[in-house]
């Protein structure tokens, strides 16, 4: 398989603190790739570099062979990269439908007249975008709450809507930062199914940050492990479970996966 994302010697420094230290790995097109490590290891910082929220101090990030380090977050979105955040970044007073539509509308090329009314080419584009949003609502089984204000929903459903807003962008590569955090076991199982379907049905490459190692080992094709900003492991789930550096720093000798 060809890599869809190549991370090469990426470092990120805030003053005297190195959040990432010469990190290198690659992600193959069409796989589920997990980024794991202890709290403060640099996982979210890495997603921020990939999505454009942070500018690496040094190193290269190539998406489908194209250098994207100097591209704005919006340009990365138009290339096919979408991001769901660890801390929910939705508009609480708006409905599920409106949150997804707002995310999708960042891709609109045609303008709208005053009052948000779409005419001509913009109207046709609006119809197409609405169709994509409806597909996401059906995929994530949000039909019954489509008109519900997001702020009134249970936390697990809000996380699902957060993922939905990223999916509404129609990405080839989706970055999921702890999409199962705060969920109970049944909610985790459901989200795991959605992630598998993104991979198998939608043909989306998934980058996942998740602390539940059982889920990580079951879902992932490859895993990279960070510790204090450094890469200490990279490989298949089987290779990661046998890596002595990973066991010592993160998994632990007594952990059963």
BAFI-3210 file (N, C-alpha, C; in Angstrom, 3 decimals, decimal comma, padded with zeros to 6 digits):
// residues 257
n [1|2|3|4|5|6|7|8|9|10|11|12|13|14|15|16|17|18|19|20|21|22|23|24|25|26|27|28|29|30|31|32|33|34|35|36|37|38|39|40|41|42|43|44|45|46|47|48|49|50|51|52|53|54|55|56|57|58|59|60|61|62|63|64|65|66|67|68|69|70|71|72|73|74|75|76|77|78|79|80|81|82|83|84|85|86|87|88|89|90|91|92|93|94|95|96|97|98|99|100|101|102|103|104|105|106|107|108|109|110|111|112|113|114|115|116|117|118|119|120|121|122|123|124|125|126|127|128|129|130|131|132|133|134|135|136|137|138|139|140|141|142|143|144|145|146|147|148|149|150|151|152|153|154|155|156|157|158|159|160|161|162|163|164|165|166|167|168|169|170|171|172|173|174|175|176|177|178|179|180|181|182|183|184|185|186|187|188|189|190|191|192|193|194|195|196|197|198|199|200|201|202|203|204|205|206|207|208|209|210|211|212|213|214|215|216|217|218|219|220|221|222|223|224|225|226|227|228|229|230|231|232|233|234|235|236|237|238|239|240|241|242|243|244|245|246|247|248|249|250|251|252|253|254|255|256|257]
n.u [000,824|000,322|001,644|-000,586|-000,129|002,805|004,997|007,826|010,635|009,513|009,376|008,286|008,281|007,763|008,903|011,185|010,250|009,845|007,366|007,070|009,520|011,543|009,949|009,001|007,007|004,746|001,543|-000,582|-002,674|-006,132|-006,092|-006,648|-005,168|-003,497|-002,567|-000,841|-000,072|001,246|-000,499|000,183|002,103|002,310|000,461|-001,989|-000,806|000,533|-001,638|-002,575|-000,515|-000,730|-003,289|-002,983|-003,266|-001,126|002,201|004,886|008,104|010,234|010,798|008,857|005,619|003,778|001,070|-000,452|001,848|002,316|003,746|002,543|003,042|003,171|000,629|-002,625|-005,154|-007,731|-007,080|-006,025|-008,306|-009,756|-008,170|-008,794|-008,586|-009,889|-010,970|-011,822|-012,404|-010,891|-011,906|-015,167|-016,255|-018,611|-021,584|-023,558|-026,194|-027,304|-028,953|-028,436|-028,479|-027,937|-025,377|-023,896|-024,367|-023,154|-020,477|-020,076|-020,502|-018,177|-016,920|-018,210|-018,270|-019,701|-021,350|-023,792|-026,857|-027,934|-029,145|-028,820|-029,958|-029,991|-029,292|-029,493|-026,428|-025,381|-027,597|-027,901|-025,509|-025,886|-027,933|-026,564|-024,643|-026,336|-027,336|-025,043|-024,738|-027,075|-026,486|-024,453|-025,861|-027,573|-025,666|-024,417|-026,550|-028,318|-030,842|-033,179|-032,591|-032,035|-033,043|-032,590|-031,247|-027,762|-026,538|-028,278|-028,044|-026,970|-023,566|-022,216|-023,617|-023,133|-020,400|-020,571|-021,818|-019,808|-017,863|-019,399|-019,534|-016,969|-016,977|-018,853|-017,456|-016,562|-014,071|-010,883|-009,004|-009,368|-009,054|-009,256|-009,609|-009,541|-012,305|-013,940|-013,808|-015,060|-017,266|-019,648|-019,433|-021,162|-021,595|-018,998|-018,571|-020,377|-019,299|-016,868|-017,789|-018,741|-016,308|-014,989|-016,707|-016,333|-013,837|-014,157|-016,531|-016,814|-014,274|-012,344|-009,318|-008,293|-007,124|-006,475|-006,680|-006,654|-007,268|-008,113|-006,760|-007,545|-009,512|-007,922|-006,026|-007,682|-008,843|-006,836|-004,613|-001,961|000,233|001,528|003,645|004,005|006,126|006,850|007,070|008,658|008,993|008,523|007,773|006,590|004,462|002,694|-000,250|000,487|003,281|003,658|002,701|004,709|006,919|009,624|010,288|007,871|006,253|007,550|007,271|004,542|002,454|002,876|003,993|002,135|-000,199|-002,984|-004,067]
n.v [-001,199|002,316|005,152|007,441|009,471|010,960|011,318|012,966|013,276|015,154|017,829|019,682|022,552|024,382|027,112|026,098|023,536|020,431|019,248|017,425|015,273|014,812|012,967|010,224|008,471|006,569|006,490|004,226|004,267|003,794|002,400|001,701|003,570|003,878|006,149|006,108|006,378|007,550|010,053|013,366|012,676|013,710|013,213|014,566|016,954|016,099|015,524|018,130|019,287|017,885|018,654|021,357|023,237|023,647|024,703|022,828|022,883|021,887|019,591|017,393|017,069|015,138|014,814|012,546|012,652|015,366|018,247|019,654|021,283|024,094|024,840|026,269|025,429|025,333|024,827|022,281|020,921|021,123|019,497|017,018|016,261|015,802|016,668|015,571|016,725|016,269|017,661|018,633|020,592|021,893|023,813|024,550|025,528|025,092|022,855|019,295|018,783|021,388|021,865|019,936|020,787|023,280|022,582|021,277|023,375|024,804|023,975|025,105|026,676|028,598|031,734|033,151|035,011|037,865|037,010|034,316|032,964|030,798|030,891|030,025|028,738|028,453|027,461|024,894|023,793|023,882|021,984|019,643|019,578|019,315|016,786|015,214|015,703|014,504|011,855|011,379|011,694|009,491|007,423|007,605|007,115|009,164|010,066|010,399|012,499|014,715|017,362|018,246|020,413|020,490|020,888|019,813|017,132|013,824|013,164|011,150|011,084|013,664|013,458|011,741|013,389|015,280|013,744|013,302|015,843|016,138|014,007|014,973|016,567|014,961|013,436|011,999|011,280|010,982|012,414|011,343|012,303|010,839|009,745|008,128|008,873|009,195|007,625|004,941|001,285|000,170|002,351|002,768|000,408|000,824|003,134|002,050|000,316|002,178|003,345|001,181|000,860|003,304|002,823|000,380|000,608|003,293|003,754|005,370|006,608|006,191|007,929|007,376|008,380|006,835|005,599|003,149|000,179|-002,358|-001,878|-000,445|-002,384|-004,237|-002,830|-001,628|-001,388|-000,568|000,873|003,698|004,620|007,088|008,738|011,132|012,869|011,522|008,972|005,705|003,291|001,464|-000,218|-003,294|-004,304|-006,704|-006,565|-004,250|-005,028|-006,707|-005,146|-004,157|-001,568|-000,193|-001,709|-001,229|001,568|002,150|000,066|-001,890|-004,559|-006,312|-006,030|-007,307|-007,835]
n.w [000,000|-000,569|001,209|002,813|004,505|005,626|008,199|009,071|010,958|012,787|014,989|017,827|019,663|022,644|023,951|026,305|026,326|024,824|022,947|020,908|019,576|017,125|015,572|013,588|011,292|009,208|007,549|006,068|003,169|003,655|006,074|009,622|011,954|014,985|017,546|020,409|023,949|027,159|029,203|028,199|026,378|023,830|021,879|021,101|020,359|018,092|016,352|016,152|014,707|012,290|011,443|011,208|013,218|014,866|014,126|013,176|014,770|013,397|010,642|008,428|006,980|004,950|002,809|000,825|-000,716|-000,912|000,479|003,464|005,590|005,603|004,949|005,513|008,012|006,751|004,062|004,285|004,940|002,528|000,999|001,939|004,626|007,836|011,167|014,417|017,663|020,919|023,166|023,114|020,431|019,594|018,620|021,121|021,349|018,918|016,605|016,028|013,257|012,217|013,225|011,815|009,197|009,282|009,567|007,110|005,316|005,152|002,931|000,810|-002,330|-003,693|-003,171|-000,853|-000,823|001,110|004,348|004,189|002,071|-000,685|-004,130|-007,639|-008,777|-006,220|-004,848|-005,957|-005,117|-002,369|-002,087|-002,744|-000,692|001,521|001,044|001,551|004,278|005,246|004,688|006,525|008,929|008,783|008,701|011,240|012,815|013,775|013,318|014,915|016,582|015,135|015,083|017,609|020,099|020,506|022,981|024,852|024,750|025,884|026,942|025,460|023,013|022,140|021,585|019,429|017,557|017,270|015,941|013,677|012,517|011,520|009,696|007,902|006,215|004,257|004,269|003,201|004,979|008,389|011,571|014,761|017,950|020,851|020,655|022,181|024,790|028,065|027,601|028,179|028,234|026,264|024,597|023,733|022,256|020,177|018,959|018,153|016,188|014,314|013,588|012,382|010,202|008,895|007,912|006,428|004,883|004,032|003,124|004,353|005,655|008,931|011,735|015,019|018,368|021,428|024,700|025,620|025,543|024,725|022,765|020,956|020,145|018,927|016,800|015,237|012,407|012,276|014,753|016,446|019,106|021,523|023,885|026,208|024,028|022,215|019,714|020,623|019,742|016,885|014,738|014,012|015,936|017,282|017,263|018,779|021,296|022,088|022,274|024,145|025,084|024,888|026,601|029,024|029,319|028,964|028,519|030,549|032,648|033,763|032,411|030,695|027,466]
ca.u [000,000|001,042|001,316|-001,395|000,458|004,185|005,523|009,275|011,486|008,721|009,597|007,445|008,841|007,172|009,948|012,159|009,572|009,670|006,159|007,397|010,972|012,087|009,029|008,860|006,224|003,890|000,210|-000,947|-004,027|-007,172|-005,935|-006,926|-003,860|-003,673|-001,472|-001,072|000,993|000,754|-000,926|001,297|003,125|002,414|-000,467|-002,834|000,095|000,782|-002,824|-002,620|000,439|-001,270|-004,468|-002,584|-003,440|000,241|003,250|006,052|009,362|011,025|010,295|008,019|004,361|003,356|-000,226|-000,485|003,076|002,400|004,115|001,433|003,433|002,889|-000,756|-003,583|-006,109|-008,796|-006,547|-005,901|-009,671|-010,113|-007,390|-009,390|-008,263|-010,875|-010,543|-012,764|-011,601|-011,033|-012,877|-016,245|-016,199|-019,868|-022,401|-024,505|-027,574|-027,758|-029,369|-027,497|-028,467|-027,282|-023,949|-023,300|-024,429|-022,153|-019,191|-020,036|-020,530|-016,834|-016,479|-018,999|-017,535|-020,591|-021,817|-025,222|-027,328|-028,225|-030,137|-028,501|-030,759|-029,138|-029,928|-028,662|-025,379|-025,276|-028,715|-027,571|-024,426|-026,496|-028,657|-025,559|-024,071|-027,356|-027,366|-023,909|-025,049|-028,080|-025,801|-023,747|-026,884|-028,005|-024,530|-024,175|-027,827|-028,712|-032,100|-034,185|-032,193|-031,521|-033,471|-032,364|-030,055|-026,662|-026,238|-029,206|-027,810|-025,972|-022,192|-021,858|-024,205|-022,405|-019,162|-020,920|-022,053|-018,477|-017,307|-020,221|-019,172|-015,769|-017,375|-019,626|-016,514|-016,227|-012,609|-010,157|-008,249|-010,045|-008,276|-010,193|-008,891|-010,282|-013,749|-014,692|-013,577|-016,260|-018,375|-019,761|-018,980|-022,035|-021,327|-017,697|-018,751|-021,053|-018,335|-015,907|-018,431|-018,730|-014,938|-014,759|-017,481|-015,626|-012,710|-014,536|-017,622|-016,546|-012,897|-011,639|-008,181|-008,608|-006,070|-007,219|-006,075|-007,570|-006,562|-008,556|-005,838|-008,272|-010,093|-006,822|-005,429|-008,666|-009,198|-005,736|-003,693|-000,634|000,214|002,737|003,608|004,793|006,389|007,594|007,301|009,496|008,419|009,217|007,312|005,818|004,301|001,380|-000,601|001,270|004,643|003,630|002,519|005,956|008,009|010,007|010,242|006,460|005,812|008,151|006,822|003,117|001,537|003,078|004,281|001,014|-001,403|-003,460|-004,837]
ca.v [000,000|003,583|005,981|008,627|010,508|010,685|012,199|012,769|014,082|016,287|018,310|020,823|023,078|025,563|027,577|025,045|022,251|019,732|018,432|016,345|015,246|014,048|011,831|009,753|007,277|006,780|005,890|003,718|004,596|002,823|001,649|002,319|003,796|004,429|006,871|005,888|006,779|008,127|011,445|014,292|012,091|014,475|012,672|015,633|017,889|015,560|015,784|019,569|019,551|017,329|019,427|022,731|024,140|023,962|024,670|022,146|023,616|021,338|018,334|017,380|016,333|015,011|014,181|012,041|013,091|016,830|018,885|020,482|021,996|025,527|025,075|026,629|024,351|025,254|024,185|020,843|020,401|020,980|018,389|015,756|015,949|016,320|016,480|015,616|017,154|015,607|018,491|018,878|021,957|022,099|024,946|023,863|026,002|024,713|021,460|018,347|019,045|022,653|021,707|019,198|021,648|024,333|021,988|021,003|024,605|025,336|023,557|025,751|027,582|029,660|032,605|033,230|036,373|038,259|036,193|032,912|032,344|030,338|030,963|029,627|027,751|028,240|026,612|023,526|023,342|023,675|020,705|018,574|019,525|018,786|015,345|014,624|015,779|013,484|010,567|011,254|011,486|008,092|006,562|007,645|006,807|010,377|010,530|010,758|013,696|015,660|018,725|018,482|021,218|019,613|021,061|019,052|015,702|013,165|013,370|010,179|011,520|014,850|012,970|011,196|014,538|015,849|012,914|013,538|017,105|015,853|013,152|015,771|017,171|013,975|013,304|010,765|011,018|011,577|012,397|011,193|012,491|010,230|009,812|007,301|009,361|009,465|006,760|003,627|000,195|000,006|003,481|002,498|-000,637|001,436|003,994|001,161|-000,151|003,288|003,512|000,088|001,145|004,378|002,167|-000,676|001,007|004,613|003,768|006,493|006,299|006,686|008,081|007,295|008,444|006,157|005,030|001,775|-000,630|-003,462|-001,357|-000,108|-003,603|-004,898|-002,033|-001,004|-002,079|-000,200|001,731|004,399|004,904|008,239|008,915|012,380|013,477|010,680|007,709|004,561|002,064|001,593|-001,522|-003,929|-004,516|-007,803|-006,071|-003,271|-005,741|-007,385|-004,168|-003,955|-000,148|000,160|-002,382|-000,540|002,954|002,404|-001,062|-002,482|-005,999|-007,122|-005,734|-008,333|-007,183]
ca.w [000,000|-000,583|002,366|002,593|005,352|006,026|009,237|009,032|011,853|013,261|016,350|018,217|020,904|023,263|024,851|026,587|026,404|023,556|022,921|019,970|019,442|015,996|015,393|012,208|010,989|008,045|007,625|004,745|002,728|003,920|007,320|010,913|012,578|016,325|018,189|021,829|024,859|028,418|029,161|028,014|025,500|022,587|020,882|020,577|019,674|016,754|015,537|015,890|013,622|011,048|011,024|010,935|014,354|015,294|013,111|013,743|014,830|012,292|010,117|007,236|006,983|003,554|002,596|-000,560|-001,361|-000,959|001,744|003,938|006,807|005,506|004,515|006,549|008,306|005,741|002,864|004,568|004,844|001,117|000,459|002,360|006,018|008,786|012,557|015,533|018,794|022,210|023,866|022,159|019,904|018,885|019,020|021,997|021,167|017,585|016,473|015,425|011,818|011,919|013,490|010,699|008,019|009,436|009,235|005,667|004,536|004,954|001,599|-000,237|-003,209|-004,151|-002,115|-000,579|-000,682|002,485|005,032|004,045|001,008|-001,771|-005,444|-008,778|-008,545|-004,781|-004,437|-006,345|-004,244|-001,063|-002,149|-002,715|000,655|002,423|000,803|002,264|005,701|005,526|004,674|007,802|009,958|008,691|009,030|012,680|013,471|014,490|012,737|015,918|017,333|014,140|015,387|019,039|020,416|020,915|024,401|025,689|024,533|026,731|026,485|024,427|021,746|021,702|020,971|018,116|016,675|016,997|014,873|012,493|011,866|010,723|008,576|006,946|005,274|003,230|004,237|002,914|006,214|009,532|012,799|015,869|019,212|021,951|020,393|023,136|026,150|028,837|027,198|028,818|027,365|025,096|023,709|023,119|021,244|019,034|018,272|017,485|014,945|013,368|013,090|011,433|008,992|008,179|007,251|005,498|003,997|003,450|002,613|004,954|006,503|010,272|012,735|016,276|019,704|022,343|025,849|025,858|024,739|024,114|021,529|020,046|019,591|018,076|015,623|014,501|011,505|012,783|015,939|016,866|020,533|021,932|025,305|026,359|022,718|021,356|019,262|021,226|019,111|015,649|014,116|014,132|017,347|017,839|017,495|019,868|022,565|022,430|022,289|025,558|025,442|025,068|027,828|030,175|029,450|028,832|028,682|031,862|032,615|034,224|031,628|029,757|026,396]
c.u [000,864|000,680|000,430|-000,827|001,843|004,645|007,030|009,993|010,767|009,046|008,713|007,903|008,084|008,160|010,979|011,553|009,395|008,441|006,325|008,886|011,386|011,263|008,871|007,977|005,406|002,569|-000,204|-002,399|-004,984|-007,056|-006,517|-005,602|-004,088|-002,382|-001,724|000,133|000,404|000,237|000,294|002,378|003,306|001,430|-001,334|-001,998|000,394|-000,424|-002,947|-001,650|-000,104|-002,418|-004,160|-002,793|-002,102|001,171|004,460|007,284|010,291|010,384|009,335|006,751|003,848|002,049|-000,347|000,684|003,294|002,737|002,992|001,790|003,041|001,461|-001,663|-004,533|-007,201|-008,306|-006,381|-007,273|-010,071|-009,332|-007,953|-009,043|-009,305|-010,481|-011,731|-011,949|-011,898|-012,048|-013,918|-016,274|-017,436|-020,549|-023,602|-025,953|-028,156|-028,109|-028,242|-027,355|-027,694|-025,784|-023,257|-023,288|-023,365|-020,760|-019,040|-019,902|-019,163|-016,289|-017,218|-018,165|-018,373|-021,103|-023,314|-025,623|-027,699|-029,336|-029,912|-029,338|-029,855|-029,915|-028,952|-027,689|-025,236|-026,392|-028,442|-026,480|-024,965|-027,238|-027,679|-024,945|-025,068|-027,471|-026,244|-024,152|-026,062|-027,464|-025,061|-024,727|-027,359|-026,890|-024,320|-025,460|-028,289|-030,088|-033,068|-033,852|-031,718|-031,871|-033,284|-031,148|-028,961|-026,394|-027,138|-028,967|-026,856|-024,587|-021,816|-022,402|-023,521|-021,077|-019,430|-021,166|-020,731|-017,788|-018,069|-019,864|-017,904|-016,117|-018,126|-018,738|-016,106|-014,743|-012,114|-009,368|-008,960|-009,204|-009,247|-009,423|-009,779|-011,795|-014,589|-014,518|-014,903|-017,449|-018,431|-019,429|-019,847|-021,823|-019,984|-017,817|-019,404|-020,095|-017,286|-016,490|-018,447|-017,335|-014,597|-015,496|-016,893|-014,519|-013,170|-015,586|-017,316|-015,147|-012,136|-010,461|-008,409|-007,339|-006,762|-006,293|-007,082|-006,765|-006,985|-007,746|-006,510|-008,871|-009,012|-006,272|-006,397|-008,925|-008,025|-005,021|-002,252|-000,800|001,562|002,575|004,543|004,983|007,306|007,997|008,127|008,712|009,209|008,755|006,502|005,707|002,880|001,034|000,222|002,694|004,693|003,520|003,796|007,142|008,395|009,964|008,809|005,918|006,298|007,524|005,313|002,238|001,666|003,190|003,033|-000,239|-001,734|-004,365|-005,610]
c.v [001,257|004,402|007,161|009,798|010,064|011,758|011,945|013,788|015,324|016,578|019,526|021,287|024,326|026,073|026,485|023,656|021,667|018,837|017,237|016,428|014,274|012,783|011,503|008,496|007,567|006,032|005,478|004,053|003,458|002,055|002,410|002,372|004,438|005,058|006,800|006,345|007,363|009,544|012,358|013,787|012,863|014,041|013,769|016,698|017,415|015,786|017,267|019,961|019,054|018,187|020,901|023,712|024,548|023,893|023,963|023,055|023,170|020,043|018,518|016,567|016,316|014,236|013,838|012,605|014,593|017,387|019,819|021,305|023,472|025,844|025,368|025,453|024,214|024,539|022,679|020,173|020,172|019,862|017,029|015,323|016,584|015,903|016,538|015,823|016,346|016,348|018,952|020,350|022,251|023,379|024,397|024,265|025,595|023,231|020,599|018,634|020,307|022,606|020,988|020,045|022,735|023,808|021,776|022,276|025,269|024,968|024,264|026,753|028,782|030,466|032,531|034,688|036,631|037,406|034,708|032,213|032,028|030,359|030,462|028,521|027,429|027,325|025,154|022,950|023,048|022,336|019,540|018,439|018,948|017,269|014,642|014,611|014,705|012,092|010,326|010,995|010,036|007,143|006,469|007,438|007,956|010,888|011,071|012,039|014,815|017,106|019,090|019,378|020,335|019,699|020,296|017,544|015,127|013,264|012,418|010,555|012,776|014,457|012,417|012,323|015,209|015,069|013,153|014,817|016,944|015,004|013,934|016,449|016,201|013,691|011,977|010,322|011,727|011,365|012,400|011,224|012,043|010,314|009,010|007,759|009,666|008,597|005,503|002,543|000,032|001,143|003,313|001,466|-000,057|002,322|003,161|000,633|000,944|003,472|002,410|000,345|002,308|003,776|001,237|-000,239|002,318|004,738|005,005|005,961|006,965|006,772|008,261|007,478|007,840|005,496|003,606|000,842|-001,825|-003,049|-001,057|-001,355|-004,318|-004,153|-001,758|-001,948|-001,823|000,797|002,420|004,771|006,066|008,230|010,116|012,963|012,656|009,446|006,563|003,241|002,360|000,214|-002,017|-004,060|-005,618|-007,348|-005,097|-003,975|-006,430|-006,428|-003,850|-002,490|000,305|-000,459|-001,623|000,837|003,103|001,202|-001,663|-003,990|-006,830|-006,945|-006,895|-007,661|-008,234]
c.w [000,000|000,643|001,974|003,395|005,794|007,005|009,308|009,911|012,380|014,730|016,588|019,578|021,345|024,296|025,058|026,637|025,001|023,637|021,995|019,661|018,333|015,715|013,916|012,189|009,734|008,246|006,223|004,424|003,066|005,216|008,511|011,663|013,938|016,836|019,685|022,636|026,121|028,215|029,060|027,079|024,197|021,517|020,260|019,870|018,253|015,848|015,212|014,780|012,284|010,533|010,800|012,061|014,947|014,093|013,717|013,757|013,706|011,830|008,953|007,492|005,557|003,477|001,116|-001,361|-001,375|000,422|002,196|005,177|006,759|005,055|005,707|006,822|007,257|004,486|003,080|004,509|003,393|000,448|000,876|003,766|006,930|010,192|013,507|016,800|020,053|023,080|022,861|021,746|019,065|019,359|019,790|021,747|019,821|017,544|015,913|013,937|011,484|012,197|012,337|009,432|008,088|009,113|007,742|004,852|004,397|003,578|000,475|-001,021|-003,635|-002,971|-001,938|-000,456|000,768|003,083|004,871|003,004|-000,180|-003,084|-006,501|-008,430|-007,058|-004,277|-004,767|-005,443|-002,846|-001,020|-002,043|-001,332|001,650|002,273|001,564|003,774|006,090|005,540|005,987|008,938|009,964|009,126|010,537|013,499|014,367|014,053|013,790|016,671|016,405|014,475|016,864|019,248|021,007|022,411|025,334|025,596|025,576|026,096|025,346|023,068|021,227|021,040|019,573|017,105|016,314|015,875|013,571|011,770|011,033|009,513|007,503|005,916|004,165|003,133|003,680|004,134|007,358|010,788|013,973|017,189|020,372|021,748|021,387|024,577|026,837|028,487|028,048|027,796|026,122|024,095|023,006|022,003|019,985|018,253|017,545|016,177|013,897|012,758|012,086|010,122|008,206|007,315|006,135|004,477|003,281|002,853|003,088|005,765|007,857|011,107|014,079|017,468|020,671|023,458|026,163|024,952|024,103|022,789|020,510|019,368|018,648|016,771|014,691|013,544|011,926|013,927|016,065|018,332|020,833|023,438|025,461|025,005|021,760|020,915|019,857|020,637|017,868|015,022|014,238|015,618|018,011|018,160|018,662|021,216|023,029|022,556|023,734|025,993|025,705|026,351|029,056|030,396|029,539|029,166|030,088|031,787|032,920|033,385|030,692|028,740|025,636]
res [x|x|x|x|x|x|x|x|x|x|x|x|x|x|x|x|x|x|x|x|x|x|x|x|x|x|x|x|x|x|x|x|x|x|x|x|x|x|x|x|x|x|x|x|x|x|x|x|x|x|x|x|x|x|x|x|x|x|x|x|x|x|x|x|x|x|x|x|x|x|x|x|x|x|x|x|x|x|x|x|x|x|x|x|x|x|x|x|x|x|x|x|x|x|x|x|x|x|x|x|x|x|x|x|x|x|x|x|x|x|x|x|x|x|x|x|x|x|x|x|x|x|x|x|x|x|x|x|x|x|x|x|x|x|x|x|x|x|x|x|x|x|x|x|x|x|x|x|x|x|x|x|x|x|x|x|x|x|x|x|x|x|x|x|x|x|x|x|x|x|x|x|x|x|x|x|x|x|x|x|x|x|x|x|x|x|x|x|x|x|x|x|x|x|x|x|x|x|x|x|x|x|x|x|x|x|x|x|x|x|x|x|x|x|x|x|x|x|x|x|x|x|x|x|x|x|x|x|x|x|x|x|x|x|x|x|x|x|x|x|x|x|x|x|x|x|x|x|x|x|x|x|x|x|x|x|x]
***
